[in-house]
Amino acid sequence: MSEGLSDELARAEWRKAKASGANNGNCLEVASLSDGRVGIRDTEAPGQAPFVVRGSVWAAFIDGAKKGEFDF
């Protein structure tokens, strides 16, 4: 029997950017999940349901962020 997504999220190894240490947790955390998916959650609200996206979606987001596509 396969593990449910909620079980996988509960035991996921969440991480955040090294550069976020000085801002008192005001950032996002990510976790690698099965089937290439990525979990995304707010560090200030770890009890809220995280977003789960395909790995290709996460890769496109990171690529866009590096290129400045989301700069205001």
All heavy atoms as TSV, in Angstrom:
chain	resi	resn	atom	element	x	y	z
A	1	MET	N	N	0.848	-1.192	0.000
A	1	MET	CA	C	0.000	0.000	0.000
A	1	MET	C	C	0.886	1.246	0.000
A	1	MET	O	O	1.825	1.363	0.779
A	1	MET	CB	C	-0.896	-0.024	1.235
A	1	MET	CG	C	-1.866	1.104	1.301
A	1	MET	SD	S	-2.988	0.841	2.699
A	1	MET	CE	C	-3.832	2.356	2.645
A	2	SER	N	N	0.590	2.200	-0.863
A	2	SER	CA	C	1.419	3.395	-0.959
A	2	SER	C	C	1.057	4.401	0.131
A	2	SER	O	O	-0.064	4.449	0.620
A	2	SER	CB	C	1.259	4.042	-2.338
A	2	SER	OG	O	-0.055	4.503	-2.508
A	3	GLU	N	N	2.036	5.184	0.470
A	3	GLU	CA	C	1.880	6.205	1.493
A	3	GLU	C	C	1.033	7.359	0.953
A	3	GLU	O	O	1.162	7.744	-0.199
A	3	GLU	CB	C	3.283	6.692	1.854
A	3	GLU	CG	C	3.314	7.852	2.780
A	3	GLU	CD	C	4.731	8.304	3.031
A	3	GLU	OE1	O	5.501	8.414	2.070
A	3	GLU	OE2	O	5.048	8.563	4.184
A	4	GLY	N	N	0.199	7.950	1.793
A	4	GLY	CA	C	-0.605	9.094	1.393
A	4	GLY	C	C	0.221	10.364	1.378
A	4	GLY	O	O	1.240	10.480	2.071
A	5	LEU	N	N	-0.218	11.339	0.601
A	5	LEU	CA	C	0.507	12.606	0.494
A	5	LEU	C	C	0.596	13.299	1.844
A	5	LEU	O	O	1.642	13.840	2.201
A	5	LEU	CB	C	-0.154	13.513	-0.542
A	5	LEU	CG	C	0.502	14.878	-0.750
A	5	LEU	CD1	C	1.956	14.737	-1.166
A	5	LEU	CD2	C	-0.276	15.694	-1.768
A	6	SER	N	N	-0.468	13.290	2.635
A	6	SER	CA	C	-0.420	13.977	3.930
A	6	SER	C	C	0.624	13.337	4.848
A	6	SER	O	O	1.322	14.038	5.584
A	6	SER	CB	C	-1.794	14.006	4.593
A	6	SER	OG	O	-2.276	12.696	4.799
A	7	ASP	N	N	0.767	12.004	4.789
A	7	ASP	CA	C	1.808	11.331	5.575
A	7	ASP	C	C	3.197	11.734	5.097
A	7	ASP	O	O	4.102	11.981	5.896
A	7	ASP	CB	C	1.657	9.812	5.486
A	7	ASP	CG	C	0.396	9.308	6.146
A	7	ASP	OD1	O	-0.076	9.947	7.107
A	7	ASP	OD2	O	-0.120	8.269	5.703
A	8	GLU	N	N	3.351	11.804	3.787
A	8	GLU	CA	C	4.643	12.184	3.225
A	8	GLU	C	C	5.005	13.616	3.610
A	8	GLU	O	O	6.152	13.908	3.977
A	8	GLU	CB	C	4.622	12.035	1.702
A	8	GLU	CG	C	5.963	12.273	1.067
A	8	GLU	CD	C	5.984	12.037	-0.432
A	8	GLU	OE1	O	4.926	11.719	-1.027
A	8	GLU	OE2	O	7.076	12.169	-1.009
A	9	LEU	N	N	4.041	14.523	3.563
A	9	LEU	CA	C	4.294	15.917	3.933
A	9	LEU	C	C	4.640	16.037	5.417
A	9	LEU	O	O	5.481	16.855	5.801
A	9	LEU	CB	C	3.078	16.782	3.603
A	9	LEU	CG	C	2.838	17.027	2.118
A	9	LEU	CD1	C	1.452	17.604	1.881
A	9	LEU	CD2	C	3.914	17.931	1.545
A	10	ALA	N	N	4.007	15.226	6.257
A	10	ALA	CA	C	4.253	15.285	7.696
A	10	ALA	C	C	5.684	14.885	8.049
A	10	ALA	O	O	6.245	15.379	9.023
A	10	ALA	CB	C	3.263	14.391	8.432
A	11	ARG	N	N	6.284	14.004	7.263
A	11	ARG	CA	C	7.646	13.573	7.573
A	11	ARG	C	C	8.687	14.139	6.597
A	11	ARG	O	O	9.857	13.761	6.634
A	11	ARG	CB	C	7.729	12.049	7.630
A	11	ARG	CG	C	7.415	11.333	6.368
A	11	ARG	CD	C	7.640	9.826	6.511
A	11	ARG	NE	N	7.455	9.170	5.242
A	11	ARG	CZ	C	8.333	9.170	4.246
A	11	ARG	NH1	N	9.465	9.789	4.370
A	11	ARG	NH2	N	8.067	8.553	3.115
A	12	ALA	N	N	8.268	15.087	5.764
A	12	ALA	CA	C	9.176	15.690	4.780
A	12	ALA	C	C	10.286	16.473	5.479
A	12	ALA	O	O	10.110	16.990	6.584
A	12	ALA	CB	C	8.397	16.619	3.846
A	13	GLU	N	N	11.425	16.540	4.824
A	13	GLU	CA	C	12.549	17.338	5.319
A	13	GLU	C	C	12.466	18.719	4.671
A	13	GLU	O	O	12.882	18.904	3.524
A	13	GLU	CB	C	13.867	16.657	4.979
A	13	GLU	CG	C	14.061	15.353	5.730
A	13	GLU	CD	C	15.426	14.738	5.487
A	13	GLU	OE1	O	16.412	15.486	5.312
A	13	GLU	OE2	O	15.491	13.507	5.473
A	14	TRP	N	N	11.914	19.678	5.404
A	14	TRP	CA	C	11.731	21.035	4.903
A	14	TRP	C	C	13.034	21.810	5.035
A	14	TRP	O	O	13.754	21.681	6.013
A	14	TRP	CB	C	10.613	21.728	5.674
A	14	TRP	CG	C	9.294	21.067	5.449
A	14	TRP	CD1	C	8.723	20.102	6.225
A	14	TRP	CD2	C	8.408	21.295	4.364
A	14	TRP	NE1	N	7.534	19.714	5.682
A	14	TRP	CE2	C	7.302	20.431	4.534
A	14	TRP	CE3	C	8.429	22.135	3.251
A	14	TRP	CZ2	C	6.235	20.401	3.647
A	14	TRP	CZ3	C	7.363	22.101	2.379
A	14	TRP	CH2	C	6.279	21.244	2.577
A	15	ARG	N	N	13.318	22.650	4.048
A	15	ARG	CA	C	14.521	23.478	4.090
A	15	ARG	C	C	14.209	24.857	3.523
A	15	ARG	O	O	13.266	25.030	2.761
A	15	ARG	CB	C	15.665	22.811	3.338
A	15	ARG	CG	C	15.416	22.632	1.864
A	15	ARG	CD	C	16.536	21.833	1.202
A	15	ARG	NE	N	16.476	21.920	-0.233
A	15	ARG	CZ	C	15.712	21.157	-1.008
A	15	ARG	NH1	N	14.932	20.249	-0.478
A	15	ARG	NH2	N	15.736	21.311	-2.319
A	16	LYS	N	N	15.030	25.814	3.925
A	16	LYS	CA	C	14.870	27.166	3.393
A	16	LYS	C	C	16.229	27.679	2.959
A	16	LYS	O	O	17.261	27.083	3.281
A	16	LYS	CB	C	14.235	28.089	4.421
A	16	LYS	CG	C	15.014	28.252	5.704
A	16	LYS	CD	C	14.258	29.145	6.673
A	16	LYS	CE	C	15.034	29.282	7.977
A	16	LYS	NZ	N	14.398	30.212	8.865
A	17	ALA	N	N	16.236	28.784	2.251
A	17	ALA	CA	C	17.470	29.346	1.729
A	17	ALA	C	C	18.401	29.747	2.872
A	17	ALA	O	O	17.956	30.246	3.906
A	17	ALA	CB	C	17.177	30.563	0.853
A	18	LYS	N	N	19.695	29.532	2.683
A	18	LYS	CA	C	20.688	29.925	3.685
A	18	LYS	C	C	20.631	31.428	3.954
A	18	LYS	O	O	20.863	31.873	5.070
A	18	LYS	CB	C	22.082	29.529	3.220
A	18	LYS	CG	C	22.293	28.041	3.167
A	18	LYS	CD	C	23.650	27.707	2.580
A	18	LYS	CE	C	23.764	26.205	2.391
A	18	LYS	NZ	N	24.973	25.822	1.678
A	19	ALA	N	N	20.313	32.206	2.952
A	19	ALA	CA	C	20.278	33.664	3.093
A	19	ALA	C	C	19.082	34.148	3.916
A	19	ALA	O	O	19.015	35.309	4.280
A	19	ALA	CB	C	20.245	34.322	1.719
A	20	SER	N	N	18.150	33.285	4.236
A	20	SER	CA	C	16.953	33.713	4.955
A	20	SER	C	C	17.122	33.722	6.470
A	20	SER	O	O	16.222	34.090	7.185
A	20	SER	CB	C	15.767	32.814	4.591
A	20	SER	OG	O	15.987	31.516	5.114
A	21	GLY	N	N	18.279	33.328	6.976
A	21	GLY	CA	C	18.499	33.209	8.416
A	21	GLY	C	C	18.312	34.490	9.203
A	21	GLY	O	O	17.892	34.464	10.352
A	22	ALA	N	N	18.601	35.647	8.634
A	22	ALA	CA	C	18.558	36.902	9.370
A	22	ALA	C	C	17.187	37.567	9.392
A	22	ALA	O	O	16.995	38.580	10.044
A	22	ALA	CB	C	19.578	37.872	8.777
A	23	ASN	N	N	16.199	37.005	8.711
A	23	ASN	CA	C	14.910	37.698	8.631
A	23	ASN	C	C	13.840	37.081	9.529
A	23	ASN	O	O	12.654	37.271	9.304
A	23	ASN	CB	C	14.427	37.782	7.181
A	23	ASN	CG	C	14.068	36.415	6.625
A	23	ASN	OD1	O	14.016	35.422	7.332
A	23	ASN	ND2	N	13.808	36.368	5.344
A	24	ASN	N	N	14.253	36.362	10.551
A	24	ASN	CA	C	13.333	35.778	11.537
A	24	ASN	C	C	12.293	34.842	10.929
A	24	ASN	O	O	11.154	34.808	11.368
A	24	ASN	CB	C	12.662	36.882	12.347
A	24	ASN	CG	C	13.662	37.673	13.146
A	24	ASN	OD1	O	14.605	37.119	13.702
A	24	ASN	ND2	N	13.481	38.985	13.201
A	25	GLY	N	N	12.639	34.116	9.912
A	25	GLY	CA	C	11.740	33.111	9.368
A	25	GLY	C	C	10.753	33.607	8.338
A	25	GLY	O	O	9.830	32.907	7.973
A	26	ASN	N	N	10.911	34.808	7.857
A	26	ASN	CA	C	9.990	35.376	6.882
A	26	ASN	C	C	10.372	34.892	5.480
A	26	ASN	O	O	10.911	35.637	4.677
A	26	ASN	CB	C	10.040	36.910	6.953
A	26	ASN	CG	C	8.975	37.550	6.117
A	26	ASN	OD1	O	8.018	36.918	5.720
A	26	ASN	ND2	N	9.141	38.816	5.846
A	27	CYS	N	N	10.092	33.605	5.207
A	27	CYS	CA	C	10.484	33.049	3.922
A	27	CYS	C	C	9.651	31.807	3.623
A	27	CYS	O	O	8.740	31.459	4.359
A	27	CYS	CB	C	11.966	32.694	3.933
A	27	CYS	SG	S	12.410	31.502	5.183
A	28	LEU	N	N	10.002	31.144	2.551
A	28	LEU	CA	C	9.366	29.889	2.172
A	28	LEU	C	C	10.287	28.727	2.491
A	28	LEU	O	O	11.500	28.878	2.522
A	28	LEU	CB	C	9.076	29.878	0.665
A	28	LEU	CG	C	8.086	30.898	0.151
A	28	LEU	CD1	C	7.992	30.807	-1.360
A	28	LEU	CD2	C	6.726	30.701	0.779
A	29	GLU	N	N	9.686	27.570	2.708
A	29	GLU	CA	C	10.430	26.331	2.868
A	29	GLU	C	C	9.990	25.391	1.756
A	29	GLU	O	O	8.845	25.450	1.313
A	29	GLU	CB	C	10.121	25.675	4.212
A	29	GLU	CG	C	10.560	26.483	5.394
A	29	GLU	CD	C	10.204	25.834	6.713
A	29	GLU	OE1	O	9.146	25.169	6.807
A	29	GLU	OE2	O	10.984	25.977	7.657
A	30	VAL	N	N	10.884	24.538	1.312
A	30	VAL	CA	C	10.566	23.558	0.285
A	30	VAL	C	C	10.987	22.169	0.744
A	30	VAL	O	O	11.866	22.027	1.603
A	30	VAL	CB	C	11.238	23.892	-1.069
A	30	VAL	CG1	C	10.735	25.218	-1.618
A	30	VAL	CG2	C	12.740	23.905	-0.945
A	31	ALA	N	N	10.351	21.161	0.181
A	31	ALA	CA	C	10.696	19.777	0.479
A	31	ALA	C	C	10.550	18.950	-0.790
A	31	ALA	O	O	9.571	19.092	-1.528
A	31	ALA	CB	C	9.784	19.215	1.567
A	32	SER	N	N	11.528	18.099	-1.035
A	32	SER	CA	C	11.445	17.158	-2.149
A	32	SER	C	C	10.482	16.046	-1.759
A	32	SER	O	O	10.566	15.508	-0.654
A	32	SER	CB	C	12.822	16.577	-2.455
A	32	SER	OG	O	13.690	17.588	-2.873
A	33	LEU	N	N	9.592	15.696	-2.674
A	33	LEU	CA	C	8.596	14.661	-2.426
A	33	LEU	C	C	8.722	13.562	-3.483
A	33	LEU	O	O	9.478	13.696	-4.447
A	33	LEU	CB	C	7.188	15.267	-2.451
A	33	LEU	CG	C	6.938	16.415	-1.476
A	33	LEU	CD1	C	5.582	17.050	-1.753
A	33	LEU	CD2	C	7.043	15.948	-0.032
A	34	SER	N	N	7.971	12.509	-3.310
A	34	SER	CA	C	8.002	11.412	-4.268
A	34	SER	C	C	7.474	11.858	-5.634
A	34	SER	O	O	6.806	12.901	-5.754
A	34	SER	CB	C	7.165	10.241	-3.750
A	34	SER	OG	O	5.812	10.628	-3.615
A	35	ASP	N	N	7.776	11.081	-6.630
A	35	ASP	CA	C	7.341	11.335	-8.008
A	35	ASP	C	C	7.815	12.676	-8.544
A	35	ASP	O	O	7.183	13.268	-9.415
A	35	ASP	CB	C	5.812	11.232	-8.128
A	35	ASP	CG	C	5.283	9.855	-7.789
A	35	ASP	OD1	O	5.987	8.874	-8.091
A	35	ASP	OD2	O	4.180	9.763	-7.215
A	36	GLY	N	N	8.918	13.214	-7.982
A	36	GLY	CA	C	9.485	14.463	-8.476
A	36	GLY	C	C	8.751	15.711	-8.038
A	36	GLY	O	O	9.074	16.806	-8.492
A	37	ARG	N	N	7.768	15.570	-7.156
A	37	ARG	CA	C	7.004	16.735	-6.702
A	37	ARG	C	C	7.798	17.535	-5.670
A	37	ARG	O	O	8.737	17.047	-5.067
A	37	ARG	CB	C	5.674	16.301	-6.091
A	37	ARG	CG	C	4.784	15.579	-7.076
A	37	ARG	CD	C	3.567	15.006	-6.408
A	37	ARG	NE	N	3.984	13.965	-5.451
A	37	ARG	CZ	C	3.154	13.287	-4.692
A	37	ARG	NH1	N	1.861	13.519	-4.745
A	37	ARG	NH2	N	3.609	12.361	-3.868
A	38	VAL	N	N	7.363	18.792	-5.469
A	38	VAL	CA	C	7.990	19.681	-4.495
A	38	VAL	C	C	6.890	20.285	-3.637
A	38	VAL	O	O	5.884	20.784	-4.152
A	38	VAL	CB	C	8.792	20.804	-5.203
A	38	VAL	CG1	C	9.359	21.789	-4.196
A	38	VAL	CG2	C	9.901	20.211	-6.050
A	39	GLY	N	N	7.087	20.245	-2.320
A	39	GLY	CA	C	6.177	20.898	-1.386
A	39	GLY	C	C	6.712	22.283	-1.074
A	39	GLY	O	O	7.926	22.475	-0.959
A	40	ILE	N	N	5.815	23.254	-0.940
A	40	ILE	CA	C	6.191	24.643	-0.659
A	40	ILE	C	C	5.298	25.132	0.470
A	40	ILE	O	O	4.070	25.013	0.387
A	40	ILE	CB	C	5.983	25.540	-1.894
A	40	ILE	CG1	C	6.688	24.960	-3.112
A	40	ILE	CG2	C	6.439	26.970	-1.610
A	40	ILE	CD1	C	6.216	25.546	-4.430
A	41	ARG	N	N	5.900	25.692	1.536
A	41	ARG	CA	C	5.098	26.215	2.645
A	41	ARG	C	C	5.707	27.487	3.202
A	41	ARG	O	O	6.881	27.785	3.011
A	41	ARG	CB	C	4.944	25.169	3.743
A	41	ARG	CG	C	6.190	24.912	4.548
A	41	ARG	CD	C	5.940	23.887	5.638
A	41	ARG	NE	N	7.133	23.720	6.467
A	41	ARG	CZ	C	7.244	22.843	7.437
A	41	ARG	NH1	N	6.235	22.011	7.699
A	41	ARG	NH2	N	8.345	22.758	8.153
A	42	ASP	N	N	4.895	28.222	3.930
A	42	ASP	CA	C	5.300	29.457	4.590
A	42	ASP	C	C	5.967	29.103	5.915
A	42	ASP	O	O	5.378	28.415	6.746
A	42	ASP	CB	C	4.065	30.316	4.824
A	42	ASP	CG	C	4.355	31.671	5.425
A	42	ASP	OD1	O	5.465	31.898	5.940
A	42	ASP	OD2	O	3.451	32.522	5.398
A	43	THR	N	N	7.174	29.587	6.131
A	43	THR	CA	C	7.890	29.306	7.375
A	43	THR	C	C	7.110	29.774	8.596
A	43	THR	O	O	7.152	29.146	9.645
A	43	THR	CB	C	9.273	30.000	7.361
A	43	THR	OG1	O	10.001	29.507	6.254
A	43	THR	CG2	C	10.053	29.735	8.622
A	44	GLU	N	N	6.379	30.870	8.471
A	44	GLU	CA	C	5.633	31.420	9.604
A	44	GLU	C	C	4.333	30.672	9.869
A	44	GLU	O	O	3.686	30.904	10.880
A	44	GLU	CB	C	5.344	32.897	9.369
A	44	GLU	CG	C	6.610	33.739	9.335
A	44	GLU	CD	C	6.324	35.197	9.068
A	44	GLU	OE1	O	5.233	35.530	8.545
A	44	GLU	OE2	O	7.201	36.015	9.377
A	45	ALA	N	N	3.925	29.782	8.981
A	45	ALA	CA	C	2.668	29.037	9.146
A	45	ALA	C	C	2.863	27.583	8.737
A	45	ALA	O	O	2.189	27.086	7.830
A	45	ALA	CB	C	1.568	29.692	8.322
A	46	PRO	N	N	3.773	26.857	9.408
A	46	PRO	CA	C	4.054	25.476	8.993
A	46	PRO	C	C	2.873	24.527	9.175
A	46	PRO	O	O	2.854	23.451	8.579
A	46	PRO	CB	C	5.229	25.072	9.876
A	46	PRO	CG	C	5.138	25.968	11.055
A	46	PRO	CD	C	4.561	27.265	10.550
A	47	GLY	N	N	1.877	24.912	9.946
A	47	GLY	CA	C	0.708	24.061	10.142
A	47	GLY	C	C	-0.315	24.145	9.022
A	47	GLY	O	O	-1.213	23.311	8.929
A	48	GLN	N	N	-0.204	25.167	8.183
A	48	GLN	CA	C	-1.126	25.297	7.053
A	48	GLN	C	C	-0.731	24.327	5.951
A	48	GLN	O	O	0.432	23.977	5.803
A	48	GLN	CB	C	-1.130	26.721	6.519
A	48	GLN	CG	C	-1.766	27.706	7.474
A	48	GLN	CD	C	-1.853	29.099	6.862
A	48	GLN	OE1	O	-1.326	29.362	5.783
A	48	GLN	NE2	N	-2.510	29.991	7.560
A	49	ALA	N	N	-1.703	23.925	5.174
A	49	ALA	CA	C	-1.438	22.991	4.076
A	49	ALA	C	C	-0.471	23.622	3.073
A	49	ALA	O	O	-0.687	24.751	2.634
A	49	ALA	CB	C	-2.734	22.624	3.379
A	50	PRO	N	N	0.584	22.906	2.720
A	50	PRO	CA	C	1.528	23.445	1.739
A	50	PRO	C	C	1.008	23.280	0.314
A	50	PRO	O	O	0.078	22.509	0.070
A	50	PRO	CB	C	2.777	22.582	1.947
A	50	PRO	CG	C	2.259	21.310	2.484
A	50	PRO	CD	C	1.030	21.647	3.277
A	51	PHE	N	N	1.594	24.027	-0.589
A	51	PHE	CA	C	1.347	23.824	-2.013
A	51	PHE	C	C	2.218	22.655	-2.447
A	51	PHE	O	O	3.343	22.499	-1.979
A	51	PHE	CB	C	1.737	25.060	-2.831
A	51	PHE	CG	C	0.855	26.243	-2.604
A	51	PHE	CD1	C	1.251	27.264	-1.757
A	51	PHE	CD2	C	-0.378	26.333	-3.230
A	51	PHE	CE1	C	0.446	28.362	-1.540
A	51	PHE	CE2	C	-1.195	27.426	-3.018
A	51	PHE	CZ	C	-0.793	28.440	-2.168
A	52	VAL	N	N	1.727	21.855	-3.368
A	52	VAL	CA	C	2.508	20.767	-3.945
A	52	VAL	C	C	2.457	20.933	-5.457
A	52	VAL	O	O	1.373	21.039	-6.039
A	52	VAL	CB	C	1.958	19.384	-3.521
A	52	VAL	CG1	C	2.732	18.270	-4.203
A	52	VAL	CG2	C	2.006	19.227	-2.002
A	53	VAL	N	N	3.647	21.005	-6.071
A	53	VAL	CA	C	3.731	21.206	-7.519
A	53	VAL	C	C	4.633	20.137	-8.136
A	53	VAL	O	O	5.464	19.536	-7.453
A	53	VAL	CB	C	4.260	22.617	-7.874
A	53	VAL	CG1	C	3.320	23.689	-7.368
A	53	VAL	CG2	C	5.661	22.836	-7.324
A	54	ARG	N	N	4.480	19.929	-9.431
A	54	ARG	CA	C	5.373	19.033	-10.161
A	54	ARG	C	C	6.778	19.643	-10.172
A	54	ARG	O	O	6.948	20.865	-10.132
A	54	ARG	CB	C	4.899	18.843	-11.599
A	54	ARG	CG	C	3.597	18.076	-11.730
A	54	ARG	CD	C	3.220	17.816	-13.194
A	54	ARG	NE	N	3.493	18.922	-14.105
A	54	ARG	CZ	C	2.629	19.867	-14.423
A	54	ARG	NH1	N	1.408	19.854	-13.946
A	54	ARG	NH2	N	2.967	20.831	-15.262
A	55	GLY	N	N	7.766	18.787	-10.279
A	55	GLY	CA	C	9.141	19.256	-10.324
A	55	GLY	C	C	9.400	20.224	-11.467
A	55	GLY	O	O	10.175	21.176	-11.327
A	56	SER	N	N	8.735	20.014	-12.597
A	56	SER	CA	C	8.931	20.908	-13.749
A	56	SER	C	C	8.395	22.307	-13.471
A	56	SER	O	O	8.960	23.299	-13.938
A	56	SER	CB	C	8.278	20.324	-14.998
A	56	SER	OG	O	6.876	20.160	-14.809
A	57	VAL	N	N	7.328	22.392	-12.702
A	57	VAL	CA	C	6.774	23.698	-12.329
A	57	VAL	C	C	7.755	24.427	-11.414
A	57	VAL	O	O	8.024	25.626	-11.586
A	57	VAL	CB	C	5.392	23.538	-11.655
A	57	VAL	CG1	C	4.891	24.846	-11.093
A	57	VAL	CG2	C	4.391	22.953	-12.641
A	58	TRP	N	N	8.304	23.706	-10.430
A	58	TRP	CA	C	9.276	24.300	-9.510
A	58	TRP	C	C	10.519	24.764	-10.281
A	58	TRP	O	O	11.017	25.869	-10.062
A	58	TRP	CB	C	9.650	23.297	-8.424
A	58	TRP	CG	C	10.663	23.827	-7.461
A	58	TRP	CD1	C	11.941	23.407	-7.312
A	58	TRP	CD2	C	10.486	24.892	-6.524
A	58	TRP	NE1	N	12.568	24.135	-6.329
A	58	TRP	CE2	C	11.702	25.055	-5.833
A	58	TRP	CE3	C	9.415	25.721	-6.205
A	58	TRP	CZ2	C	11.872	26.016	-4.842
A	58	TRP	CZ3	C	9.588	26.675	-5.212
A	58	TRP	CH2	C	10.801	26.815	-4.544
A	59	ALA	N	N	11.010	23.941	-11.199
A	59	ALA	CA	C	12.193	24.301	-11.982
A	59	ALA	C	C	11.935	25.560	-12.815
A	59	ALA	O	O	12.805	26.434	-12.917
A	59	ALA	CB	C	12.609	23.143	-12.883
A	60	ALA	N	N	10.748	25.683	-13.397
A	60	ALA	CA	C	10.408	26.869	-14.183
A	60	ALA	C	C	10.338	28.104	-13.286
A	60	ALA	O	O	10.786	29.190	-13.676
A	60	ALA	CB	C	9.079	26.663	-14.907
A	61	PHE	N	N	9.814	27.953	-12.082
A	61	PHE	CA	C	9.754	29.072	-11.144
A	61	PHE	C	C	11.160	29.530	-10.760
A	61	PHE	O	O	11.470	30.724	-10.791
A	61	PHE	CB	C	8.969	28.683	-9.885
A	61	PHE	CG	C	9.058	29.713	-8.799
A	61	PHE	CD1	C	8.336	30.889	-8.885
A	61	PHE	CD2	C	9.881	29.522	-7.698
A	61	PHE	CE1	C	8.438	31.852	-7.895
A	61	PHE	CE2	C	9.989	30.473	-6.710
A	61	PHE	CZ	C	9.262	31.636	-6.814
A	62	ILE	N	N	12.023	28.598	-10.403
A	62	ILE	CA	C	13.392	28.941	-10.019
A	62	ILE	C	C	14.122	29.613	-11.176
A	62	ILE	O	O	14.817	30.617	-10.997
A	62	ILE	CB	C	14.160	27.686	-9.545
A	62	ILE	CG1	C	13.553	27.153	-8.246
A	62	ILE	CG2	C	15.649	27.965	-9.375
A	62	ILE	CD1	C	13.595	28.134	-7.088
A	63	ASP	N	N	13.942	29.097	-12.387
A	63	ASP	CA	C	14.569	29.694	-13.559
A	63	ASP	C	C	14.091	31.132	-13.743
A	63	ASP	O	O	14.891	32.037	-13.978
A	63	ASP	CB	C	14.260	28.847	-14.798
A	63	ASP	CG	C	14.946	29.370	-16.036
A	63	ASP	OD1	O	16.190	29.458	-16.042
A	63	ASP	OD2	O	14.230	29.688	-17.017
A	64	GLY	N	N	12.792	31.345	-13.621
A	64	GLY	CA	C	12.246	32.695	-13.767
A	64	GLY	C	C	12.745	33.640	-12.679
A	64	GLY	O	O	13.046	34.805	-12.938
A	65	ALA	N	N	12.842	33.128	-11.449
A	65	ALA	CA	C	13.334	33.966	-10.346
A	65	ALA	C	C	14.779	34.377	-10.592
A	65	ALA	O	O	15.156	35.533	-10.368
A	65	ALA	CB	C	13.204	33.209	-9.033
A	66	LYS	N	N	15.590	33.450	-11.064
A	66	LYS	CA	C	16.993	33.763	-11.348
A	66	LYS	C	C	17.137	34.782	-12.469
A	66	LYS	O	O	18.076	35.564	-12.487
A	66	LYS	CB	C	17.754	32.486	-11.706
A	66	LYS	CG	C	18.002	31.593	-10.512
A	66	LYS	CD	C	18.735	30.324	-10.931
A	66	LYS	CE	C	18.995	29.425	-9.738
A	66	LYS	NZ	N	19.694	28.183	-10.136
A	67	LYS	N	N	16.188	34.780	-13.391
A	67	LYS	CA	C	16.225	35.719	-14.514
A	67	LYS	C	C	15.555	37.056	-14.181
A	67	LYS	O	O	15.507	37.943	-15.022
A	67	LYS	CB	C	15.515	35.100	-15.724
A	67	LYS	CG	C	16.273	33.935	-16.317
A	67	LYS	CD	C	15.498	33.309	-17.462
A	67	LYS	CE	C	16.254	32.162	-18.068
A	67	LYS	NZ	N	15.436	31.477	-19.118
A	68	GLY	N	N	15.002	37.191	-12.972
A	68	GLY	CA	C	14.397	38.449	-12.564
A	68	GLY	C	C	12.962	38.633	-13.053
A	68	GLY	O	O	12.438	39.735	-12.995
A	69	GLU	N	N	12.310	37.587	-13.509
A	69	GLU	CA	C	10.959	37.696	-14.039
A	69	GLU	C	C	9.919	38.125	-13.002
A	69	GLU	O	O	8.853	38.602	-13.352
A	69	GLU	CB	C	10.520	36.371	-14.675
A	69	GLU	CG	C	11.303	36.018	-15.909
A	69	GLU	CD	C	10.910	34.675	-16.488
A	69	GLU	OE1	O	9.862	34.108	-16.099
A	69	GLU	OE2	O	11.654	34.171	-17.347
A	70	PHE	N	N	10.227	37.947	-11.730
A	70	PHE	CA	C	9.255	38.265	-10.680
A	70	PHE	C	C	9.630	39.508	-9.885
A	70	PHE	O	O	9.017	39.792	-8.863
A	70	PHE	CB	C	9.103	37.064	-9.735
A	70	PHE	CG	C	8.815	35.777	-10.481
A	70	PHE	CD1	C	9.743	34.753	-10.478
A	70	PHE	CD2	C	7.635	35.609	-11.189
A	70	PHE	CE1	C	9.485	33.564	-11.157
A	70	PHE	CE2	C	7.378	34.440	-11.874
A	70	PHE	CZ	C	8.306	33.423	-11.854
A	71	ASP	N	N	10.646	40.236	-10.328
A	71	ASP	CA	C	11.047	41.451	-9.633
A	71	ASP	C	C	9.965	42.520	-9.778
A	71	ASP	O	O	9.369	42.666	-10.852
A	71	ASP	CB	C	12.362	41.990	-10.209
A	71	ASP	CG	C	13.536	41.047	-9.936
A	71	ASP	OD1	O	13.378	40.104	-9.154
A	71	ASP	OD2	O	14.609	41.283	-10.529
A	72	PHE	N	N	9.766	43.234	-8.712
A	72	PHE	CA	C	8.741	44.308	-8.743
A	72	PHE	C	C	9.355	45.630	-9.026
A	72	PHE	O	O	10.403	45.977	-8.679
A	72	PHE	CB	C	8.004	44.385	-7.398
A	72	PHE	CG	C	7.140	43.187	-7.142
A	72	PHE	CD1	C	7.511	42.237	-6.217
A	72	PHE	CD2	C	5.969	43.017	-7.838
A	72	PHE	CE1	C	6.716	41.141	-5.966
A	72	PHE	CE2	C	5.166	41.915	-7.596
A	72	PHE	CZ	C	5.539	40.971	-6.652
